[in-house]
Amino acid sequence: MDFNTGMKELKGIGDKNGALFHKLNIDTVGDLLKRFPRTYESYKEPVSLNDACHMEKAGVEAVIATEAVLTRVKGYQILRFTAKDKEGDPFVVRIFNMPYLKKTLIPGNRYVFYGRVLTVADHLQMDQPKMYKPDKYAELTKGFIPVYSCTKGLSNDTIRKYVAIGFKETEQSIFDPLPDTLLKKRDFPDYLETLRTIHNPESMEALYRAKKRISYEEFLYFLFSVKQNQNHTLIKTEKNRFIECAQTKRFTEALPFELTPSQKKAWAEIEEDLYSGKICNRLLQGDVGCGKTMLAVLALLSCICNGKQGAFMAPTEVLALQHFRSIEEMTKDYDLPFRPVLLTGSIRTKEKRAAYEEITSGSKNLVIGTHALLEDSVVFKNLGLVVTDEQHRFGVRQRTILSRKGEDVHTVVMSATPIPRSLAMILYGGLSISTIPELPSNRIPIKNAVVDVRYRPTAYKFMKDEIAKGRQVYIICPMVESGVMEELENVEDYSQKLKGVFDGSVRIATLHGKMKGTEKNRIMEEFSAGNYDILVSTTVIEVGINVPNATVIMIENAERFGLAALHQLRGRVGRGSHQSYCIFVDASGNEKSKKRLEILGKTNDGFEIADADLKMRGPGEMSGTLQSGDTGFTYADIYEDADMLYLASQDAEEILKEDPDLSAPEHKKLKMKWQEVLENGYLHTI
C-alpha cells in the first residue's frame, strides 16, 4: 500500500466508514495521514476540586455519591448526580443526551472526571465531563492525545485507530522528498518521523520541530513557483509602454471625495511603473475598505486610454459582478471610455460565445470576471494590464496564464490580507509593493465585542433593535451543514434555530459555497437590495461584498478562524454612514483564545492585528483548522512560521541557482513531489 491507496482497502473500513471518511474529504491513506490533528489534549495528574476551580480544565478523581437522576429539559435528556473528591468536597455532574449511562453510574464507583469546574448558584458543577477509570486516566497522562475533526458516526478514537493502521500499511513506501543534505543543513526529522510525530507527539519540542519541517516544505514548493516567475520582472518593454493621459486626472478631480494621502502615493507609484518603459508588477496592499479598487480603476483607465485592453479578475462571481456594476455606473456618471463585459462560469453558453467574440475583436476593452478569464477560449486582441483582486485566492500559475494572453502585460495585484512588509517581499517575489495603511476619513470605526455563547440572547435582542431601524445583519458559521465537525455551528441548523428566535417579520436567508453560482448571486443581490434582514452564511461573504446597510456581523466559533480571516469578515460591515458592530463569539472557554481574539476588539487596523498575532503565538502552537483568508496555505502559517519562510526562501534560491530544472540525482524526489503539488493545485495561494 502507498499514499494513493483508497481508504476502503484498509482492513475494517467498509462502505459505511468509507462514506464517513469521504465526508471529511479523506479518500486515500495519504489523505488520512496528511489530515493533521486540529489540537492536542495533555492530561495532567488529577487535582483536588478546589484546585480545579482555578484551572481551565482539569481531572478530578472522585467517587459517585448519589444515584443519577434522569430529567428532560427543552428536548435535552440530562443525567444529574453528585460526586465527592478525595477531600470529600462535593460537586454536581450533568451529562447530556446519554441516558444509557445511568446503569453504570452507580454510587461508590470511582472515576476521574475531566472537564471545567463551574460555580453555579450555591454549588460547584461539571457539565459533560469526560469520565475515565483511574488506571485508564493514568495512561493518558504519559503523552499528548491528538484531537481530530470528526463527523457524526466517526469518533476521535476511530480516526486514531485508522491512522495507526495507515502508518503500518504504508511506512515502507513513504519516501522523503527533501535531500539528505538539506535535512542535515536545517536539522529536520525525516518525513516518516515528521508525520508520526504530528499524529502522536512525545513532547511539545518534538511537535514544534515536526511542524516547522512541514511548514518549511510547503513554503519551499511555493517559492520554487514564485522564483520561476520572477524572470520577467523589471524587463524593459517598448511594446506596452503607456504614456501619461489626462483622463485619469480629470476623473479624480470629478470624484465627490479626495483620495487619501496614501492612495495618492500608491497611485503615483503605479503611474511611475506604467510610464517607465518597464513591465509593471506591483502588489497593492491595503486594509479592508481603504480604497484599493479606485486605484485599480485608475490603472485600467490609463490602460484603456493607451489603446489597450484590460482584465480585472476576482475570486468569486459575486465580487466580479459587483466590480462590473460599479464600473458600469462610473462609466456612465463620469463619461469614461470603458466598454466592459462580464465573464463568469455561470453565464450561459450563448452569452459566453458572444463575449469571446467581443474580446477577440477588441469591441470590448475591459473584461471583468472570475477564473473563467483563464480559459483557452478567452483570446484578447491587445491585452495591456491585468488587475487581480484578493490575489491570495489565485495561484502563481493562474496569474501567469492570464498575463501571457498578451505581450509584456503589466500586472497589479491587490490584497486586503495584512502581511508585514518583510514577509511580503518574499511571498510576492519580484513584485514591487505599495501599501495603503489608512482608511478614508468618513469611515466610522467599527465597535467590537468578544463574548462567549452565553451572550447570544443579548446579541439577538440587539439585532432586533438594529433591524427595527432598517439595518441588516450577517451571522457567520464555519460549517455548511451538520455532521461534519459537530462541535462547530453550521449554516443550515443555525438558520432553523433563528426562525424560533425571531418572529416571522424578520426575513432570514442562507448562503454557502455549496450553492450554485446563480443562486449565490441571487441571494446576495436580494440581501443587497434589502429584501432580507439577516444573512446566515459561511465565509463565502468574506471577499469584497459591499452592503452599506449591514451594520452588525456576528461570527460564531470565532476561535477557530485566523485573525486575518476574522478581520476580513469584519470588513463586511462599517461600509456605510451608520455605526457598525462586530461580535466575535468564542465557544472554546479558553482563556488564551479569548486573549487572542481581544486583539481584534482593541483595534481595526489589519497590520497592527497581524503584528500582534505574530508576537502572541507560542512555539509549537498548531494553527487553527479554519485559517481561511489568512494566506491560504494548507499547513504553514506565515506569521507563526516566518522563520521557516526566510529559510525556505534562501534554500529555494540556492537550489534553483545550482540546478534550475531540478535535474540533479539528489533532487529527483524533490522534483517529483513539487510536480505532484503543482498538479494537485496545492499552491492556491498568493
N, C-alpha and C positions, 0 to 999 in steps of 0.2 A: 504493500500500500504506500501511497505518497499523498502529497497535499491535494492532489486533484481527485482523489478517491471520494465517491459520493458517500454521504452520511449513512445511507441505508445499508451500506456494505459493512458498517461496524456491527459487531455482534450485539444483539439485543435491541437494535433500532428497527422497528417495523414501519409500516405506513403511518401509524398514528404519531409516533415520536418524530418521524421524518417530517411530517407536516408541521409539527410544533416548532422544530428547529428551523424549518423554512420560513415560518412566521417571523423569526428573528434574523432572517437573511443568512442563515447558516445552511449551506447545501453541500459543502465538501469538508473533509477533515481539515484542510487548510483554513477554511473559513472559521472553523471551530477554534483551532489553536491560535489564530490571529485575532480572535474576539477576546480582548483582554478584560479582566475583571473591572468593574466600574469603581470599586473601592475594596477595602480590606477591613476585617474586624480583628482587633487584637484583644484577647481576653486576659484580664489581669486576675490575680488571686482574689477570691471572694473577700468582701469587706463587710463591716457592720452596717446596719441600717442607717445609723447616724452619719457615718462617713459617706454612704451612698447619696445622702441628701445633698451633698455638696459637689457631686460629680455629674457629668453629663449622662453617662451610662455606667452601670456597674453590676457586678454579680453579687447577690446576697444569698448566703446559704441559710435556709430556713425550713422549718417544719410546718406542714399544714395543720392549723389549729381548729378549724371549723369545717363543717360539711359545705360543699359547693352548692349554692342555690342558683337555679336557672330562672331568669326573668326575661321578659320580652319588652323592649322599649323602642318605639318608632322603627319597627322592622328588624331590629338587632336582637339576637339571642345572646344574653350576657350571663356568663358563669361568674359568680362572686363568692369569695371566701376570704378568710383571714389566715395569715401565716405569721410565725414569730421567728426572729433571727436567734443566733446563739445566745445573745444577751437577754432574750425574752421580750424584745421590743416588737409590738405588733404592727402589721400593715395590711391593707386591703389589696387583694389581687383581682383584677377583672379581665376576663378572656372573652373575646367577641366571636360569635358565629362558629363555635367549635363545641356544640353541646355533647358530642360523643366523648369528650374528655372527662365528663362527670364521673364515669365509672372508675377512672384511675386517680382522681383527686380525693384520695382517702385521708382523713385526719391521721396524723402520725407519720405519713410519708415525707421524706426529706428530699428537697430539690435545691439547686442553685437557680434562683430567679434572676435573669439578666435583662436589664432594661433601665428605664429612667424612673426615679422616685419623685412623685409629685406630692405637694401639700394640698389637700382638698378639704376645705372646711376645717373639721376638728381632727382629721386623721391623715396618715401617710398612705400613698396608694401607688401601685404599679399597674399600668394598663398594657395588656397584650405582651407580657414579658416572654422571653424565650425561657424554656424550662429544661434543665439538664439534671441527670443523676450526678452526684458529686464526683464519681470517678470519671465519668464522661467529660465533665467540665474541666477536670484536671488535665486531660489530654489536650483540650483546646488552648490552654494557657501556654503551651510549648511553642506556638508559632503564630503565623498570620493566616486567617481564613479568607480566601477570595470570595467576593460577593459579585455575582454576575447579574446582568439584566435578564430577568426571567419573563416568562409568559404563562398564562393560566394552563395548568397541566404539566408544566415543566419546571421543577423546583431547582433551587440552587444546588442541592446535593446531587440531583440527577445530572446537571451540567458538569459538575466537578467529576463525577464518575466517568462520563464520556470523554472529558478532557484527558483523564489518566489513560483511558483505553486508546485514545487518539495518539498520544505520545508513544505508547508501547508498540502500536502497529506501524508507525511511520518513522521512528527515530533513526533507522538505518538509511532512510532515503533523504533525510534533511541535510542539505549542504549549506555552507556559509559562503555568501556571495562576496564578502569582503576578503581581500587578500591577506595572508598572514602578516605581511609587513605592516599593513595598516592597523590590524588588530593589536600588534605589539606596540606600534607607534603611539596609539591612543589608549592602550591598556584596556581594551574592551574584552568582555567574555565572548566566546564563540556563539553562533546563532542558536544552537540547540540549548545551551546553558541559559542563554538570554530568555528564550521562550519559557523554559521550565521555571526560571526564577520569577518571571512576571506572573505566572499562574500559581506558584507556590513559593513565595519568598521566605527565606530563613531569617532574614533581618531587613530592616529598613535600608541599611547600607547596600545590601545586595540588590534590593529592588531599585534603589536610586541608580546604581551602576547599569542595571539592565535597561531601565527606561531611557537613560541617556544614550545608550548604544542604538536603541530603536529609533529615537528621535534623530540622532546623527545620520543614520542610514536614510531616513526619509528625506531629510534636508539634502543629503548628498545627491540623490537621484533628481530631486527638483533642481538643484544648482547645476547639474550637468545640462539640463534643458535650458536654463537661463543663460549659461555661458555659451552654449551653442548658438543662441540667438542674439548674441551681443555683437556679432561680426559686422552688422550693417549700421551700428550706432556711429554717429558723427561722420558718416560718409558724405562727401560733397555731392550736391545734386543741382545741376542746371536745368534738368528736365522738369523738376517740380518745385522750382524756386518761386515763392509767392512775392508779389510786390504789394506795398502798402496801399490800402484802399480807404477812401473817405467814408464809405458806408458804415464801417464799424464805429467810427467816431460819432457820426450823425445818429446812429442807433442808441448809443449810450447816453447822448445828450437829450434824446427824446424820452428816455425812460422816466417814470414818475418818481424815481428814487436815485440816489447817487451810489455808485459802487463803493464798498468799504475800502479803506487803505490797503488791506491785504488782497482784496480782489484786484485792485488796480495794479499792485505789484506783480501778482501772478499773471495777469493779462499781459503786462509788459514783457515778462519772461517768455510767454508763449509767442507773442509777436516777434520778439528777437529771434527765436528759433525758426519761425516760419519764413522770415525775411533774410536769414543769414546765409542762405545758399547751402546749408547742411540739412540732413534729414532730421526732423524734429521727432524726438522720442521722450515724452515728458509725462511724469506722474503728477497729477493734480490731487493733492491730498488735503482734505478738509473735513471738519466736523459736520455732523448731520445738520442740514439747514443753513450752511454757510454761504451758499450761492455758487456752487461749482457749475451747476447746469447753465447758468447765464454765461459763464466763460466758455463753456462748450459751444453754445450757440454763437458767440462772437467768433470763435475759431472756425466754425463751419461757415459762417457768413463770409469771412475772409477767403475761405476756400472757394466758395461759390462765385464770389466777385472776381476771382482769378481764373474763372472759366473751367473749374474742375468739379468733380462730383464728390460729395461727402457721404460717409456712412456713420451711423450712430447706433451702436449695439448695446442692448440692455439684457439682463439675465432673465427677465420674466415678461410675459405678454402684457400683463397689467401695466408694468412700468414702461414698456415700449409704447403702448397705446397712450399712456399719459404724456410721454415726451412728444408723440406725434400731434396730439391735440393742442398741446401747449405751443408748439412751433407753428402749427397752422394758425392759431389765434394771433401770435406775434406777427406772422407774415401779413395777415390781414390788417392788424392795427397799425403796423409801422411800415407798411408797403415794402416788405423785404423781398428779395429775389428768389426765395426758396420755392421749389416745386417738389414738395415731399411726397413720398409713397411709403405705406406701411407694409412690412413683410414679416409675418409670424407663422408659426406652424399650423394654427387653426384656420387660416384664411383658405377659402375654397380654391380648388384646383384651377378653375377658370380665372379667378382673380389673380392667382399666383402667376399664371402664364402671361396675363396682361402686364403685371408688374415687371416680370422678367424682360419683356419686350421694351418697356418704357425705360428700364435701367440700361439695357444694352444700347438702345438708340440715343440715350442721353436726354430724352424728353423729361425725365425726372432727374433732378440734380442732387437730391438728398434722400437717402434710403434709411429709414428708421425701422429697427426690428430686433429680433432675438437671434438665437443660433441659426435660424433659417437663412441668415445672411451668408453663412459659411457654405451653403450647398453649391455644388458644381454648376447648377443651373443659373446661379446669380453671376452674370458677367457684366462688368462695368465698362462704360465707354472710356472714361478718363478719371479714375479714382485718384483723389489727391490727399484726402485726410480721413483717418478713422478715429472716431471717439468711442471709447469703451466705458460704459458706466458700471459702477460696482465691480471693478475689474477682478476682484478676488474670486468671482464666480466663474471666471473663464480661465482655461489653461493657457500656458505659453504657446502651445501649438495652435490653439484656436485663434488667438490674436494674430499669429504669424500667417495662418491660412487667409485671413481677411486682408491683411496688409499686402499679401502677394497677388491680390486681384488687381493691383495697379503697379506702377513703376515708381520707385523711390517714394513710397507713400509715407506721409507724416502721420504720427500717432500721438494721441493724447489719451491717457487712461486716468480714470477718476476713481477715488476710493474714499469712503467715509469711515473706514476701519482705522482707528488711531494707532499708528506704528511709530515708535521712536526713530528719528532720522538715521541713526547709526545702523539700525536693523533694516530700515527701508532701503538703504543704499546697497545692501547685499541682496535682499529679496528681489529688488527690481532691476538688478544688473546694471546695464548701461543707461537706464532711464535717468534723465535729469529730474529733480524733484522741486515742485512748488507747493508751498503749504499755506492754507488759509486758516489761521487759528481763531479768528473772531467771527461772531455771528452779527447779522445786521442789527443796528441799534433799536429797531422797532420790535424785536422779539422779546416777549415776556418770559423770564426764566420759569422752567417747569418746577412745580413743588413735588418733592419726593417723599415716600414713606416706605420703610422696611418693616414688615409686620409678619406675625405668624398666622396660622389658619384660624385662630380664634377671632381675628379681626374681620372675617368675611361678612358677617351680618351688618357690621357698621359700614363696610365698603359698599354693600348692596344698597343700603339706605342713601349713602352719598350719591351713588349712581342715579337713583330715582330722582334725587333733587336736581342733578345736572340735566337729566333727560327732560324734567319738567320745565327747565329753562330753554329747552330746544336744542340741547347739546347731544353729542353721540359718544359711545363708549366702545373700546376694544377690550376683550378679555383673551389672553393668550394662554394656551395649554401646550405642553410639549409633545403630546401624542395625538394621533388622529382618532383612534378607537380603543376600546378596552381589550384586554387580553394580551397586550404587549407592554412589558414593564409596568405591571399593575400598580406599582406604588406611585405612579405619576398620573396627573389629571389628563383626561382626554377630551377632545372637542365634542364628540357625539354624546357621551354621558353628561358632560357639563352643560350642554345646551338644554338637555331634558330637565336637568336639575334647576336651571334658571327659570324655566317655564313655571315651576312650582313656587319660585321666589317672587317673581314679578307677575302682575296681573296681565290680562290679555291685551291691554292697551300698549304695552311695551313690545315692540317688534324686534324679534331676535333672528339673526341669520348665522349660518356656519360657513367656514371657509377652510380648506386644507389642500395640500399638494396632490392628493389622490383624485381630485376632481378634474374633469376635462377643462381645457383652457377656456373654452367658450363659457362654461358655467362659472368658472372663477371670475372671468371678466364681467359677466352679468351681475354677479353678487357685488363685486367691488363698485361697479357703476351705480347699482341701486343704493349701496351704502353712501357713496359719494353724493348722490342726489338727495340724501336724507330720508330715503324710504325705509331704512332700518335704524333702530335706536342702538342696538348692541350687536357687535360682530364678534362671535366666538371663533377664534382662528388659531392655527399653528403659526410658526414663524414665517409662513409664506408672505405675510404682510410686512416683513422686516425691511424689504428693499424698496425704498423710494415712494411708497404710497403716500399721496398727498390729499388729506381730507381736513381742511382748516377748521371744520365744525366739530371735529372729535377732540374732546378735552380731557378724557380720562382713559388711561390704559392700566389694566391690572394684569400682572404676569404671574401665573401660578407656577409653583416649583421653580422659583427664580434661582434657587441654589444650584440647579442642575445646568444652568447656562453659563457660558463665558461672559465676562463683564462687557466685552466689546459687543457681543450679540445683544445683551440687555440694553446697552446704550443705543444701539441701532433701533431696537424696538421702541424704546422711549421716544425716539425721534419721530414717531408717527403722530405724536400729539405736540402741542405747542407751535403749530404751524399757522395759527390764525391770530385774531386780535383778542381772544379770551384767555383768561388764566387757565392753565392746564395742569394736570396732576398725573403722577405715575406711582402705582402701588406695587411694590415687589413683595410677593407672598413667599416666605421661607418656610417650607414644610419640614425641614430637617430637624429642627430643635437643636441645632449645632451652633455653639457659641462662635466658633471660628467662621462658619459660613455666614452668620449674621454680621460679624465684624467686616467680612469681605464685602458683603452687599451694601453695608453702610457707606462704603466709598462712593457708591452711586447716589446715596442720599445726601452726601455733602457737596457734590459738585456735578455740574452738567458739562464740564469740559472733558471731551473724549481723550485728549492727550494726557491730561492730568490723571484720568482714570487708568489709562494704560500704564503710566509710570508708577502709580500707587500699587496696581495689581502686580507689577513686576517685583516691587520691593517686598510685598506681603508674602509671596509664595515661598514655602519652605522647601529645603532639599528633599527630593524623593516624592514630593506630592504628585499623585497621579492626576492628570487633567480630568475635568468632568466629561461625561459621555455626550453632553449636548453643547458642543462648542460652536454651534452654527453661527456664522457671522464673524468669528474671530479672525481666522485666516483660512479655514477650510482644510488644514492638514488633517490626516487621519489620526495620527498618534502624536506628532510633535506639537509643541506649543512655543510660538516664537518668543513669548515673554519668559516663561519658565525655563526654556531650553536655549536661551540666547547664546550661552557659551558653546553649545553644540553647533549652532548656526555659524558662528565665527570659524570654528574648526573645520566644519564641512566646506565652507567657502574656500578656505586655504587649501584643503586637500583636493577639492574639485579642480581648482586652478592648476595645481601642480600635476595632477594625474593627466588632465587634458593637454597640458603643455608638453609632457613627455610622450603621451600616447593618445593623440586626438580622437582616434576612432576606436579606442579600447581593444586593439587587436593583439596586444601582447598576451602571451600564455597566462601570466598571473592575473590578467583582467578578464579572462574568458567568462568566469561565473558572474563577475560583476556586470559585464555587458549583457549577459543572458537575463539577469534579474532586472536590470534597467529597462530592457526591451519589454519584458513582461509587465513592468509597472506602467510603461507608456501605453501598451496595448489595452490594458485594463482600465485606463483612464484615471489612475490614482492621482495623477498630478493635475487635479482640477482646480488648483489654487493659483493665486497671484497672477 
